[in-house]
Amino acid sequence: MVVKNPKFEISAVGPNQYPKGELPEIVLVGKSNVGKSSFINTMLNRKNLARTSNTPGKTRQINFYNIDDIFYFVDLPGYGFSKMSKQEKITSGKYIEEYLEKRENIVLVLHLLDIRHKPTADDFLMYDYILRANLPFMVITNKADKIAVTKVEAEVEKIKNFLGISYSTILPFSAERKIYTDKIWEEIDKVLYN
């Protein structure tokens, strides 16, 4: 896909703030600091459309990025951020769940995991939630630049086995190397245009 004019549209914490209309939405979920913002910027070939930070837990709202009026990338707040207060976790958990349960525009969930590590308890919880909610999903194993290229396939297989994925797509990704974007766009195009 050639992206011409992506733009940040709105941050929301409830249905009355979501964008109107029926554009399909591709949702990014993952723990704080897994690199969702970097993923968006790399996929769209933009440096700072999605704000990145060295401090985990910066995204506290649901951010909608309009991609050429074709679809939205929707960045959900990261989970598992220890410095967030208990009340903040409860609040953000409620509006994340409300969005995932009630939003009819969702066509795909991209679950980002860190390729270097075994999925955490929070990763398993989110994965289980996606399965129980029967949402279409794909797993992206991010930070593939942090390991040798020769080990990427084996690490992807390990994560696949940890999660017990037998039927869904799982792909590596690297914001640094930018070598895996074409395959991910292929999968996104299948969802948007089939």
Buried (B, 14 or more C-beta within 10 A) or exposed (E): BEEEEBEBBBEBBEEEEBBEEEBBBBBBBBBBBBBBBBBBBBBBEBEEBBEBEEEBBBBBBBBBBBBEEBBBBBBBBBBBBEEBEEEBBEBBEEBBEBBBEEBEBBBBBBBBBBBEBEBBEBBEEBBEBBBEEEBEBBBBBBBBBEBEEEEBEEBBEBBBEBBEBEEBBBBBBBBEBEBBBEEBBEBBEEBBEE
